[in-house]
Amino acid sequence: LGQSPRGGGVKDYLNARGMRILAALDAVSARHSAKQAEVALAWVIARPGVTAPIASATKPEQMDSLIKAASLKLSGADMAELDKASG
């Protein structure tokens, strides 16, 4: 939580719902050999009505993850798992 200026705000999301989402991200990430952030962004991109998700990088090496997320295709089962966890 102390690794970034915004880290302290994360603690409010470390509740039962947040832990379900993290577990689902872990499972989907493992199936795709991807990072959680890549899967999370791919999930947002694939959601109906989302035309331009906002993402940023603070380091050049993070651009690789943004590119991977844009090309990562989640299955219907992946989407359902993430949707259920976040519900």
PDB file of N, CA, C and O in Angstrom:
ATOM      1  N   LEU A   1       0.808  -1.208   0.000  1.00  0.00           N
ATOM      2  CA  LEU A   1       0.000   0.000   0.000  1.00  0.00           C
ATOM      3  C   LEU A   1       0.844   1.262   0.000  1.00  0.00           C
ATOM      4  O   LEU A   1       0.386   2.316  -0.441  1.00  0.00           O
ATOM      5  N   GLY A   2       2.071   1.164   0.491  1.00  0.00           N
ATOM      6  CA  GLY A   2       2.927   2.332   0.567  1.00  0.00           C
ATOM      7  C   GLY A   2       3.879   2.476  -0.600  1.00  0.00           C
ATOM      8  O   GLY A   2       4.811   3.277  -0.538  1.00  0.00           O
ATOM      9  N   GLN A   3       3.664   1.711  -1.672  1.00  0.00           N
ATOM     10  CA  GLN A   3       4.601   1.738  -2.791  1.00  0.00           C
ATOM     11  C   GLN A   3       4.332   2.864  -3.780  1.00  0.00           C
ATOM     12  O   GLN A   3       5.161   3.124  -4.652  1.00  0.00           O
ATOM     13  N   SER A   4       3.203   3.530  -3.665  1.00  0.00           N
ATOM     14  CA  SER A   4       2.914   4.642  -4.555  1.00  0.00           C
ATOM     15  C   SER A   4       2.096   5.681  -3.797  1.00  0.00           C
ATOM     16  O   SER A   4       1.517   5.383  -2.752  1.00  0.00           O
ATOM     17  N   PRO A   5       2.050   6.895  -4.324  1.00  0.00           N
ATOM     18  CA  PRO A   5       1.252   7.932  -3.644  1.00  0.00           C
ATOM     19  C   PRO A   5      -0.220   7.575  -3.514  1.00  0.00           C
ATOM     20  O   PRO A   5      -0.877   8.025  -2.575  1.00  0.00           O
ATOM     21  N   ARG A   6      -0.752   6.779  -4.432  1.00  0.00           N
ATOM     22  CA  ARG A   6      -2.170   6.404  -4.388  1.00  0.00           C
ATOM     23  C   ARG A   6      -2.398   5.078  -3.674  1.00  0.00           C
ATOM     24  O   ARG A   6      -3.542   4.645  -3.541  1.00  0.00           O
ATOM     25  N   GLY A   7      -1.349   4.435  -3.219  1.00  0.00           N
ATOM     26  CA  GLY A   7      -1.461   3.119  -2.601  1.00  0.00           C
ATOM     27  C   GLY A   7      -2.382   3.073  -1.404  1.00  0.00           C
ATOM     28  O   GLY A   7      -3.093   2.087  -1.210  1.00  0.00           O
ATOM     29  N   GLY A   8      -2.385   4.107  -0.607  1.00  0.00           N
ATOM     30  CA  GLY A   8      -3.230   4.131   0.580  1.00  0.00           C
ATOM     31  C   GLY A   8      -4.705   4.025   0.264  1.00  0.00           C
ATOM     32  O   GLY A   8      -5.468   3.479   1.062  1.00  0.00           O
ATOM     33  N   GLY A   9      -5.121   4.528  -0.869  1.00  0.00           N
ATOM     34  CA  GLY A   9      -6.525   4.471  -1.267  1.00  0.00           C
ATOM     35  C   GLY A   9      -6.982   3.071  -1.633  1.00  0.00           C
ATOM     36  O   GLY A   9      -8.182   2.803  -1.680  1.00  0.00           O
ATOM     37  N   VAL A  10      -6.044   2.183  -1.890  1.00  0.00           N
ATOM     38  CA  VAL A  10      -6.379   0.814  -2.288  1.00  0.00           C
ATOM     39  C   VAL A  10      -6.995   0.043  -1.134  1.00  0.00           C
ATOM     40  O   VAL A  10      -7.820  -0.844  -1.359  1.00  0.00           O
ATOM     41  N   LYS A  11      -6.618   0.356   0.077  1.00  0.00           N
ATOM     42  CA  LYS A  11      -7.087  -0.428   1.231  1.00  0.00           C
ATOM     43  C   LYS A  11      -8.605  -0.470   1.338  1.00  0.00           C
ATOM     44  O   LYS A  11      -9.161  -1.429   1.872  1.00  0.00           O
ATOM     45  N   ASP A  12      -9.282   0.560   0.835  1.00  0.00           N
ATOM     46  CA  ASP A  12     -10.748   0.572   0.876  1.00  0.00           C
ATOM     47  C   ASP A  12     -11.354  -0.508  -0.011  1.00  0.00           C
ATOM     48  O   ASP A  12     -12.510  -0.889   0.174  1.00  0.00           O
ATOM     49  N   TYR A  13     -10.582  -1.003  -0.972  1.00  0.00           N
ATOM     50  CA  TYR A  13     -11.071  -2.018  -1.905  1.00  0.00           C
ATOM     51  C   TYR A  13     -10.649  -3.435  -1.519  1.00  0.00           C
ATOM     52  O   TYR A  13     -11.025  -4.394  -2.192  1.00  0.00           O
ATOM     53  N   LEU A  14      -9.889  -3.573  -0.468  1.00  0.00           N
ATOM     54  CA  LEU A  14      -9.440  -4.895  -0.028  1.00  0.00           C
ATOM     55  C   LEU A  14     -10.474  -5.505   0.929  1.00  0.00           C
ATOM     56  O   LEU A  14     -10.173  -5.855   2.070  1.00  0.00           O
ATOM     57  N   ASN A  15     -11.674  -5.612   0.424  1.00  0.00           N
ATOM     58  CA  ASN A  15     -12.773  -6.227   1.161  1.00  0.00           C
ATOM     59  C   ASN A  15     -13.114  -7.552   0.477  1.00  0.00           C
ATOM     60  O   ASN A  15     -12.368  -7.999  -0.394  1.00  0.00           O
ATOM     61  N   ALA A  16     -14.220  -8.184   0.853  1.00  0.00           N
ATOM     62  CA  ALA A  16     -14.575  -9.488   0.278  1.00  0.00           C
ATOM     63  C   ALA A  16     -14.735  -9.404  -1.237  1.00  0.00           C
ATOM     64  O   ALA A  16     -14.258 -10.282  -1.955  1.00  0.00           O
ATOM     65  N   ARG A  17     -15.393  -8.371  -1.728  1.00  0.00           N
ATOM     66  CA  ARG A  17     -15.589  -8.214  -3.172  1.00  0.00           C
ATOM     67  C   ARG A  17     -14.249  -8.027  -3.876  1.00  0.00           C
ATOM     68  O   ARG A  17     -13.993  -8.648  -4.908  1.00  0.00           O
ATOM     69  N   GLY A  18     -13.400  -7.177  -3.320  1.00  0.00           N
ATOM     70  CA  GLY A  18     -12.081  -6.943  -3.906  1.00  0.00           C
ATOM     71  C   GLY A  18     -11.245  -8.205  -3.963  1.00  0.00           C
ATOM     72  O   GLY A  18     -10.528  -8.435  -4.937  1.00  0.00           O
ATOM     73  N   MET A  19     -11.331  -9.021  -2.927  1.00  0.00           N
ATOM     74  CA  MET A  19     -10.560 -10.265  -2.907  1.00  0.00           C
ATOM     75  C   MET A  19     -11.103 -11.259  -3.934  1.00  0.00           C
ATOM     76  O   MET A  19     -10.332 -12.005  -4.538  1.00  0.00           O
ATOM     77  N   ARG A  20     -12.438 -11.275  -4.139  1.00  0.00           N
ATOM     78  CA  ARG A  20     -13.026 -12.130  -5.196  1.00  0.00           C
ATOM     79  C   ARG A  20     -12.526 -11.706  -6.572  1.00  0.00           C
ATOM     80  O   ARG A  20     -12.186 -12.543  -7.408  1.00  0.00           O
ATOM     81  N   ILE A  21     -12.486 -10.401  -6.792  1.00  0.00           N
ATOM     82  CA  ILE A  21     -12.014  -9.895  -8.079  1.00  0.00           C
ATOM     83  C   ILE A  21     -10.548 -10.260  -8.288  1.00  0.00           C
ATOM     84  O   ILE A  21     -10.165 -10.695  -9.374  1.00  0.00           O
ATOM     85  N   LEU A  22      -9.731 -10.086  -7.259  1.00  0.00           N
ATOM     86  CA  LEU A  22      -8.305 -10.432  -7.378  1.00  0.00           C
ATOM     87  C   LEU A  22      -8.117 -11.924  -7.646  1.00  0.00           C
ATOM     88  O   LEU A  22      -7.251 -12.307  -8.433  1.00  0.00           O
ATOM     89  N   ALA A  23      -8.918 -12.763  -7.002  1.00  0.00           N
ATOM     90  CA  ALA A  23      -8.817 -14.204  -7.231  1.00  0.00           C
ATOM     91  C   ALA A  23      -9.198 -14.547  -8.673  1.00  0.00           C
ATOM     92  O   ALA A  23      -8.542 -15.368  -9.314  1.00  0.00           O
ATOM     93  N   ALA A  24     -10.257 -13.919  -9.177  1.00  0.00           N
ATOM     94  CA  ALA A  24     -10.665 -14.158 -10.564  1.00  0.00           C
ATOM     95  C   ALA A  24      -9.600 -13.654 -11.524  1.00  0.00           C
ATOM     96  O   ALA A  24      -9.301 -14.319 -12.516  1.00  0.00           O
ATOM     97  N   LEU A  25      -9.028 -12.497 -11.250  1.00  0.00           N
ATOM     98  CA  LEU A  25      -7.947 -11.987 -12.096  1.00  0.00           C
ATOM     99  C   LEU A  25      -6.755 -12.925 -12.082  1.00  0.00           C
ATOM    100  O   LEU A  25      -6.125 -13.146 -13.116  1.00  0.00           O
ATOM    101  N   ASP A  26      -6.440 -13.481 -10.917  1.00  0.00           N
ATOM    102  CA  ASP A  26      -5.340 -14.457 -10.823  1.00  0.00           C
ATOM    103  C   ASP A  26      -5.607 -15.654 -11.729  1.00  0.00           C
ATOM    104  O   ASP A  26      -4.730 -16.082 -12.478  1.00  0.00           O
ATOM    105  N   ALA A  27      -6.819 -16.188 -11.656  1.00  0.00           N
ATOM    106  CA  ALA A  27      -7.160 -17.386 -12.432  1.00  0.00           C
ATOM    107  C   ALA A  27      -7.125 -17.106 -13.931  1.00  0.00           C
ATOM    108  O   ALA A  27      -6.543 -17.881 -14.690  1.00  0.00           O
ATOM    109  N   VAL A  28      -7.732 -16.023 -14.358  1.00  0.00           N
ATOM    110  CA  VAL A  28      -7.761 -15.687 -15.782  1.00  0.00           C
ATOM    111  C   VAL A  28      -6.359 -15.342 -16.268  1.00  0.00           C
ATOM    112  O   VAL A  28      -5.967 -15.737 -17.365  1.00  0.00           O
ATOM    113  N   SER A  29      -5.612 -14.617 -15.469  1.00  0.00           N
ATOM    114  CA  SER A  29      -4.234 -14.261 -15.836  1.00  0.00           C
ATOM    115  C   SER A  29      -3.382 -15.501 -16.038  1.00  0.00           C
ATOM    116  O   SER A  29      -2.592 -15.565 -16.980  1.00  0.00           O
ATOM    117  N   ALA A  30      -3.532 -16.478 -15.171  1.00  0.00           N
ATOM    118  CA  ALA A  30      -2.750 -17.713 -15.284  1.00  0.00           C
ATOM    119  C   ALA A  30      -3.088 -18.449 -16.578  1.00  0.00           C
ATOM    120  O   ALA A  30      -2.198 -18.986 -17.238  1.00  0.00           O
ATOM    121  N   ARG A  31      -4.360 -18.476 -16.939  1.00  0.00           N
ATOM    122  CA  ARG A  31      -4.760 -19.160 -18.180  1.00  0.00           C
ATOM    123  C   ARG A  31      -4.201 -18.490 -19.427  1.00  0.00           C
ATOM    124  O   ARG A  31      -3.966 -19.150 -20.440  1.00  0.00           O
ATOM    125  N   HIS A  32      -3.990 -17.195 -19.354  1.00  0.00           N
ATOM    126  CA  HIS A  32      -3.523 -16.445 -20.521  1.00  0.00           C
ATOM    127  C   HIS A  32      -2.041 -16.070 -20.436  1.00  0.00           C
ATOM    128  O   HIS A  32      -1.524 -15.380 -21.315  1.00  0.00           O
ATOM    129  N   SER A  33      -1.362 -16.519 -19.389  1.00  0.00           N
ATOM    130  CA  SER A  33       0.039 -16.123 -19.168  1.00  0.00           C
ATOM    131  C   SER A  33       0.176 -14.601 -19.279  1.00  0.00           C
ATOM    132  O   SER A  33       1.040 -14.080 -19.984  1.00  0.00           O
ATOM    133  N   ALA A  34      -0.689 -13.927 -18.572  1.00  0.00           N
ATOM    134  CA  ALA A  34      -0.747 -12.467 -18.625  1.00  0.00           C
ATOM    135  C   ALA A  34      -0.695 -11.902 -17.208  1.00  0.00           C
ATOM    136  O   ALA A  34      -0.902 -12.621 -16.230  1.00  0.00           O
ATOM    137  N   LYS A  35      -0.419 -10.624 -17.118  1.00  0.00           N
ATOM    138  CA  LYS A  35      -0.444  -9.925 -15.836  1.00  0.00           C
ATOM    139  C   LYS A  35      -1.883  -9.548 -15.501  1.00  0.00           C
ATOM    140  O   LYS A  35      -2.721  -9.406 -16.392  1.00  0.00           O
ATOM    141  N   GLN A  36      -2.161  -9.389 -14.207  1.00  0.00           N
ATOM    142  CA  GLN A  36      -3.505  -9.003 -13.778  1.00  0.00           C
ATOM    143  C   GLN A  36      -3.949  -7.709 -14.448  1.00  0.00           C
ATOM    144  O   GLN A  36      -5.095  -7.600 -14.884  1.00  0.00           O
ATOM    145  N   ALA A  37      -3.059  -6.736 -14.532  1.00  0.00           N
ATOM    146  CA  ALA A  37      -3.414  -5.452 -15.139  1.00  0.00           C
ATOM    147  C   ALA A  37      -3.786  -5.621 -16.609  1.00  0.00           C
ATOM    148  O   ALA A  37      -4.678  -4.933 -17.106  1.00  0.00           O
ATOM    149  N   GLU A  38      -3.112  -6.526 -17.302  1.00  0.00           N
ATOM    150  CA  GLU A  38      -3.427  -6.777 -18.711  1.00  0.00           C
ATOM    151  C   GLU A  38      -4.824  -7.365 -18.855  1.00  0.00           C
ATOM    152  O   GLU A  38      -5.595  -6.960 -19.726  1.00  0.00           O
ATOM    153  N   VAL A  39      -5.139  -8.325 -17.990  1.00  0.00           N
ATOM    154  CA  VAL A  39      -6.461  -8.947 -18.020  1.00  0.00           C
ATOM    155  C   VAL A  39      -7.526  -7.933 -17.617  1.00  0.00           C
ATOM    156  O   VAL A  39      -8.585  -7.871 -18.243  1.00  0.00           O
ATOM    157  N   ALA A  40      -7.265  -7.151 -16.597  1.00  0.00           N
ATOM    158  CA  ALA A  40      -8.246  -6.161 -16.149  1.00  0.00           C
ATOM    159  C   ALA A  40      -8.558  -5.170 -17.267  1.00  0.00           C
ATOM    160  O   ALA A  40      -9.720  -4.833 -17.491  1.00  0.00           O
ATOM    161  N   LEU A  41      -7.543  -4.708 -17.959  1.00  0.00           N
ATOM    162  CA  LEU A  41      -7.770  -3.758 -19.044  1.00  0.00           C
ATOM    163  C   LEU A  41      -8.475  -4.435 -20.216  1.00  0.00           C
ATOM    164  O   LEU A  41      -9.361  -3.837 -20.828  1.00  0.00           O
ATOM    165  N   ALA A  42      -8.099  -5.666 -20.537  1.00  0.00           N
ATOM    166  CA  ALA A  42      -8.777  -6.412 -21.610  1.00  0.00           C
ATOM    167  C   ALA A  42     -10.247  -6.612 -21.268  1.00  0.00           C
ATOM    168  O   ALA A  42     -11.105  -6.540 -22.148  1.00  0.00           O
ATOM    169  N   TRP A  43     -10.543  -6.860 -20.000  1.00  0.00           N
ATOM    170  CA  TRP A  43     -11.917  -7.045 -19.526  1.00  0.00           C
ATOM    171  C   TRP A  43     -12.723  -5.760 -19.745  1.00  0.00           C
ATOM    172  O   TRP A  43     -13.850  -5.801 -20.239  1.00  0.00           O
ATOM    173  N   VAL A  44     -12.139  -4.632 -19.375  1.00  0.00           N
ATOM    174  CA  VAL A  44     -12.833  -3.352 -19.556  1.00  0.00           C
ATOM    175  C   VAL A  44     -13.044  -3.079 -21.044  1.00  0.00           C
ATOM    176  O   VAL A  44     -14.123  -2.646 -21.448  1.00  0.00           O
ATOM    177  N   ILE A  45     -12.025  -3.329 -21.857  1.00  0.00           N
ATOM    178  CA  ILE A  45     -12.129  -3.106 -23.301  1.00  0.00           C
ATOM    179  C   ILE A  45     -13.260  -3.941 -23.895  1.00  0.00           C
ATOM    180  O   ILE A  45     -13.970  -3.474 -24.785  1.00  0.00           O
ATOM    181  N   ALA A  46     -13.434  -5.169 -23.412  1.00  0.00           N
ATOM    182  CA  ALA A  46     -14.422  -6.091 -23.981  1.00  0.00           C
ATOM    183  C   ALA A  46     -15.844  -5.829 -23.500  1.00  0.00           C
ATOM    184  O   ALA A  46     -16.786  -6.426 -24.021  1.00  0.00           O
ATOM    185  N   ARG A  47     -16.014  -4.974 -22.547  1.00  0.00           N
ATOM    186  CA  ARG A  47     -17.352  -4.727 -22.003  1.00  0.00           C
ATOM    187  C   ARG A  47     -18.183  -3.892 -22.972  1.00  0.00           C
ATOM    188  O   ARG A  47     -17.677  -2.950 -23.581  1.00  0.00           O
ATOM    189  N   PRO A  48     -19.463  -4.242 -23.111  1.00  0.00           N
ATOM    190  CA  PRO A  48     -20.339  -3.472 -24.000  1.00  0.00           C
ATOM    191  C   PRO A  48     -20.415  -2.009 -23.559  1.00  0.00           C
ATOM    192  O   PRO A  48     -20.482  -1.707 -22.368  1.00  0.00           O
ATOM    193  N   GLY A  49     -20.403  -1.136 -24.515  1.00  0.00           N
ATOM    194  CA  GLY A  49     -20.531   0.289 -24.212  1.00  0.00           C
ATOM    195  C   GLY A  49     -19.223   0.993 -23.925  1.00  0.00           C
ATOM    196  O   GLY A  49     -19.193   2.222 -23.862  1.00  0.00           O
ATOM    197  N   VAL A  50     -18.147   0.260 -23.750  1.00  0.00           N
ATOM    198  CA  VAL A  50     -16.853   0.895 -23.510  1.00  0.00           C
ATOM    199  C   VAL A  50     -16.192   1.111 -24.862  1.00  0.00           C
ATOM    200  O   VAL A  50     -15.911   0.158 -25.589  1.00  0.00           O
ATOM    201  N   THR A  51     -15.948   2.363 -25.185  1.00  0.00           N
ATOM    202  CA  THR A  51     -15.336   2.654 -26.476  1.00  0.00           C
ATOM    203  C   THR A  51     -13.880   3.078 -26.356  1.00  0.00           C
ATOM    204  O   THR A  51     -13.110   2.920 -27.303  1.00  0.00           O
ATOM    205  N   ALA A  52     -13.496   3.611 -25.213  1.00  0.00           N
ATOM    206  CA  ALA A  52     -12.123   4.072 -25.054  1.00  0.00           C
ATOM    207  C   ALA A  52     -11.722   4.045 -23.581  1.00  0.00           C
ATOM    208  O   ALA A  52     -11.832   5.060 -22.894  1.00  0.00           O
ATOM    209  N   PRO A  53     -11.262   2.900 -23.092  1.00  0.00           N
ATOM    210  CA  PRO A  53     -10.821   2.851 -21.694  1.00  0.00           C
ATOM    211  C   PRO A  53      -9.593   3.737 -21.505  1.00  0.00           C
ATOM    212  O   PRO A  53      -8.778   3.889 -22.414  1.00  0.00           O
ATOM    213  N   ILE A  54      -9.475   4.303 -20.347  1.00  0.00           N
ATOM    214  CA  ILE A  54      -8.344   5.179 -20.050  1.00  0.00           C
ATOM    215  C   ILE A  54      -7.298   4.379 -19.297  1.00  0.00           C
ATOM    216  O   ILE A  54      -7.579   3.784 -18.257  1.00  0.00           O
ATOM    217  N   ALA A  55      -6.095   4.374 -19.832  1.00  0.00           N
ATOM    218  CA  ALA A  55      -4.979   3.682 -19.187  1.00  0.00           C
ATOM    219  C   ALA A  55      -3.734   4.537 -19.380  1.00  0.00           C
ATOM    220  O   ALA A  55      -3.627   5.286 -20.351  1.00  0.00           O
ATOM    221  N   SER A  56      -2.812   4.421 -18.462  1.00  0.00           N
ATOM    222  CA  SER A  56      -1.583   5.195 -18.591  1.00  0.00           C
ATOM    223  C   SER A  56      -0.408   4.363 -18.113  1.00  0.00           C
ATOM    224  O   SER A  56      -0.566   3.355 -17.425  1.00  0.00           O
ATOM    225  N   ALA A  57       0.754   4.809 -18.493  1.00  0.00           N
ATOM    226  CA  ALA A  57       1.996   4.159 -18.077  1.00  0.00           C
ATOM    227  C   ALA A  57       2.893   5.222 -17.457  1.00  0.00           C
ATOM    228  O   ALA A  57       2.963   6.355 -17.934  1.00  0.00           O
ATOM    229  N   THR A  58       3.569   4.836 -16.397  1.00  0.00           N
ATOM    230  CA  THR A  58       4.523   5.763 -15.772  1.00  0.00           C
ATOM    231  C   THR A  58       5.962   5.390 -16.102  1.00  0.00           C
ATOM    232  O   THR A  58       6.894   6.139 -15.811  1.00  0.00           O
ATOM    233  N   LYS A  59       6.127   4.219 -16.716  1.00  0.00           N
ATOM    234  CA  LYS A  59       7.449   3.742 -17.110  1.00  0.00           C
ATOM    235  C   LYS A  59       7.346   3.165 -18.511  1.00  0.00           C
ATOM    236  O   LYS A  59       6.327   2.564 -18.850  1.00  0.00           O
ATOM    237  N   PRO A  60       8.377   3.331 -19.335  1.00  0.00           N
ATOM    238  CA  PRO A  60       8.325   2.811 -20.707  1.00  0.00           C
ATOM    239  C   PRO A  60       8.003   1.317 -20.787  1.00  0.00           C
ATOM    240  O   PRO A  60       7.289   0.895 -21.697  1.00  0.00           O
ATOM    241  N   GLU A  61       8.506   0.523 -19.867  1.00  0.00           N
ATOM    242  CA  GLU A  61       8.268  -0.922 -19.924  1.00  0.00           C
ATOM    243  C   GLU A  61       6.801  -1.283 -19.687  1.00  0.00           C
ATOM    244  O   GLU A  61       6.383  -2.391 -20.022  1.00  0.00           O
ATOM    245  N   GLN A  62       6.027  -0.384 -19.126  1.00  0.00           N
ATOM    246  CA  GLN A  62       4.611  -0.643 -18.912  1.00  0.00           C
ATOM    247  C   GLN A  62       3.819  -0.575 -20.223  1.00  0.00           C
ATOM    248  O   GLN A  62       2.695  -1.072 -20.293  1.00  0.00           O
ATOM    249  N   MET A  63       4.387   0.026 -21.236  1.00  0.00           N
ATOM    250  CA  MET A  63       3.711   0.103 -22.536  1.00  0.00           C
ATOM    251  C   MET A  63       3.464  -1.295 -23.114  1.00  0.00           C
ATOM    252  O   MET A  63       2.456  -1.514 -23.786  1.00  0.00           O
ATOM    253  N   ASP A  64       4.366  -2.231 -22.860  1.00  0.00           N
ATOM    254  CA  ASP A  64       4.183  -3.600 -23.343  1.00  0.00           C
ATOM    255  C   ASP A  64       2.885  -4.196 -22.809  1.00  0.00           C
ATOM    256  O   ASP A  64       2.167  -4.882 -23.538  1.00  0.00           O
ATOM    257  N   SER A  65       2.587  -3.937 -21.548  1.00  0.00           N
ATOM    258  CA  SER A  65       1.350  -4.457 -20.957  1.00  0.00           C
ATOM    259  C   SER A  65       0.125  -3.795 -21.568  1.00  0.00           C
ATOM    260  O   SER A  65      -0.891  -4.458 -21.782  1.00  0.00           O
ATOM    261  N   LEU A  66       0.202  -2.512 -21.851  1.00  0.00           N
ATOM    262  CA  LEU A  66      -0.940  -1.839 -22.478  1.00  0.00           C
ATOM    263  C   LEU A  66      -1.193  -2.412 -23.870  1.00  0.00           C
ATOM    264  O   LEU A  66      -2.342  -2.600 -24.270  1.00  0.00           O
ATOM    265  N   ILE A  67      -0.133  -2.683 -24.595  1.00  0.00           N
ATOM    266  CA  ILE A  67      -0.263  -3.263 -25.932  1.00  0.00           C
ATOM    267  C   ILE A  67      -0.833  -4.679 -25.840  1.00  0.00           C
ATOM    268  O   ILE A  67      -1.719  -5.044 -26.613  1.00  0.00           O
ATOM    269  N   LYS A  68      -0.321  -5.480 -24.892  1.00  0.00           N
ATOM    270  CA  LYS A  68      -0.828  -6.844 -24.734  1.00  0.00           C
ATOM    271  C   LYS A  68      -2.302  -6.833 -24.360  1.00  0.00           C
ATOM    272  O   LYS A  68      -3.076  -7.639 -24.875  1.00  0.00           O
ATOM    273  N   ALA A  69      -2.695  -5.938 -23.477  1.00  0.00           N
ATOM    274  CA  ALA A  69      -4.093  -5.864 -23.059  1.00  0.00           C
ATOM    275  C   ALA A  69      -5.004  -5.555 -24.236  1.00  0.00           C
ATOM    276  O   ALA A  69      -6.110  -6.089 -24.324  1.00  0.00           O
ATOM    277  N   ALA A  70      -4.553  -4.707 -25.130  1.00  0.00           N
ATOM    278  CA  ALA A  70      -5.373  -4.324 -26.279  1.00  0.00           C
ATOM    279  C   ALA A  70      -5.587  -5.484 -27.245  1.00  0.00           C
ATOM    280  O   ALA A  70      -6.570  -5.504 -27.986  1.00  0.00           O
ATOM    281  N   SER A  71      -4.670  -6.448 -27.239  1.00  0.00           N
ATOM    282  CA  SER A  71      -4.800  -7.576 -28.162  1.00  0.00           C
ATOM    283  C   SER A  71      -5.249  -8.865 -27.471  1.00  0.00           C
ATOM    284  O   SER A  71      -5.458  -9.879 -28.137  1.00  0.00           O
ATOM    285  N   LEU A  72      -5.396  -8.838 -26.159  1.00  0.00           N
ATOM    286  CA  LEU A  72      -5.789 -10.023 -25.399  1.00  0.00           C
ATOM    287  C   LEU A  72      -7.276 -10.296 -25.598  1.00  0.00           C
ATOM    288  O   LEU A  72      -8.111  -9.430 -25.339  1.00  0.00           O
ATOM    289  N   LYS A  73      -7.597 -11.482 -26.053  1.00  0.00           N
ATOM    290  CA  LYS A  73      -8.991 -11.864 -26.289  1.00  0.00           C
ATOM    291  C   LYS A  73      -9.452 -12.791 -25.164  1.00  0.00           C
ATOM    292  O   LYS A  73      -8.983 -13.923 -25.045  1.00  0.00           O
ATOM    293  N   LEU A  74     -10.354 -12.304 -24.361  1.00  0.00           N
ATOM    294  CA  LEU A  74     -10.900 -13.100 -23.264  1.00  0.00           C
ATOM    295  C   LEU A  74     -12.073 -13.931 -23.780  1.00  0.00           C
ATOM    296  O   LEU A  74     -12.864 -13.464 -24.600  1.00  0.00           O
ATOM    297  N   SER A  75     -12.174 -15.154 -23.296  1.00  0.00           N
ATOM    298  CA  SER A  75     -13.283 -16.030 -23.692  1.00  0.00           C
ATOM    299  C   SER A  75     -14.558 -15.605 -22.961  1.00  0.00           C
ATOM    300  O   SER A  75     -14.523 -14.805 -22.026  1.00  0.00           O
ATOM    301  N   GLY A  76     -15.659 -16.153 -23.405  1.00  0.00           N
ATOM    302  CA  GLY A  76     -16.923 -15.911 -22.720  1.00  0.00           C
ATOM    303  C   GLY A  76     -16.866 -16.369 -21.269  1.00  0.00           C
ATOM    304  O   GLY A  76     -17.419 -15.726 -20.378  1.00  0.00           O
ATOM    305  N   ALA A  77     -16.178 -17.507 -21.046  1.00  0.00           N
ATOM    306  CA  ALA A  77     -16.032 -18.019 -19.677  1.00  0.00           C
ATOM    307  C   ALA A  77     -15.180 -17.080 -18.829  1.00  0.00           C
ATOM    308  O   ALA A  77     -15.470 -16.869 -17.651  1.00  0.00           O
ATOM    309  N   ASP A  78     -14.133 -16.518 -19.421  1.00  0.00           N
ATOM    310  CA  ASP A  78     -13.287 -15.546 -18.702  1.00  0.00           C
ATOM    311  C   ASP A  78     -14.123 -14.342 -18.292  1.00  0.00           C
ATOM    312  O   ASP A  78     -14.086 -13.904 -17.142  1.00  0.00           O
ATOM    313  N   MET A  79     -14.880 -13.813 -19.255  1.00  0.00           N
ATOM    314  CA  MET A  79     -15.709 -12.631 -18.986  1.00  0.00           C
ATOM    315  C   MET A  79     -16.736 -12.929 -17.888  1.00  0.00           C
ATOM    316  O   MET A  79     -16.948 -12.115 -16.990  1.00  0.00           O
ATOM    317  N   ALA A  80     -17.366 -14.098 -17.970  1.00  0.00           N
ATOM    318  CA  ALA A  80     -18.368 -14.474 -16.975  1.00  0.00           C
ATOM    319  C   ALA A  80     -17.747 -14.597 -15.589  1.00  0.00           C
ATOM    320  O   ALA A  80     -18.342 -14.169 -14.599  1.00  0.00           O
ATOM    321  N   GLU A  81     -16.555 -15.179 -15.516  1.00  0.00           N
ATOM    322  CA  GLU A  81     -15.881 -15.331 -14.227  1.00  0.00           C
ATOM    323  C   GLU A  81     -15.567 -13.968 -13.611  1.00  0.00           C
ATOM    324  O   GLU A  81     -15.772 -13.758 -12.415  1.00  0.00           O
ATOM    325  N   LEU A  82     -15.074 -13.057 -14.425  1.00  0.00           N
ATOM    326  CA  LEU A  82     -14.731 -11.718 -13.936  1.00  0.00           C
ATOM    327  C   LEU A  82     -15.998 -10.921 -13.578  1.00  0.00           C
ATOM    328  O   LEU A  82     -16.032 -10.214 -12.571  1.00  0.00           O
ATOM    329  N   ASP A  83     -17.027 -11.048 -14.411  1.00  0.00           N
ATOM    330  CA  ASP A  83     -18.288 -10.362 -14.126  1.00  0.00           C
ATOM    331  C   ASP A  83     -18.905 -10.860 -12.811  1.00  0.00           C
ATOM    332  O   ASP A  83     -19.381 -10.067 -11.998  1.00  0.00           O
ATOM    333  N   LYS A  84     -18.888 -12.179 -12.618  1.00  0.00           N
ATOM    334  CA  LYS A  84     -19.470 -12.753 -11.399  1.00  0.00           C
ATOM    335  C   LYS A  84     -18.702 -12.279 -10.169  1.00  0.00           C
ATOM    336  O   LYS A  84     -19.301 -11.919  -9.156  1.00  0.00           O
ATOM    337  N   ALA A  85     -17.371 -12.282 -10.262  1.00  0.00           N
ATOM    338  CA  ALA A  85     -16.556 -11.858  -9.116  1.00  0.00           C
ATOM    339  C   ALA A  85     -16.794 -10.400  -8.761  1.00  0.00           C
ATOM    340  O   ALA A  85     -16.730 -10.027  -7.589  1.00  0.00           O
ATOM    341  N   SER A  86     -17.065  -9.583  -9.751  1.00  0.00           N
ATOM    342  CA  SER A  86     -17.222  -8.162  -9.482  1.00  0.00           C
ATOM    343  C   SER A  86     -18.652  -7.769  -9.129  1.00  0.00           C
ATOM    344  O   SER A  86     -18.914  -6.634  -8.731  1.00  0.00           O
ATOM    345  N   GLY A  87     -19.568  -8.714  -9.277  1.00  0.00           N
ATOM    346  CA  GLY A  87     -20.978  -8.425  -9.015  1.00  0.00           C
ATOM    347  C   GLY A  87     -21.318  -8.308  -7.573  1.00  0.00           C
ATOM    348  O   GLY A  87     -22.475  -8.066  -7.228  1.00  0.00           O
TER     349      GLY A  87
END
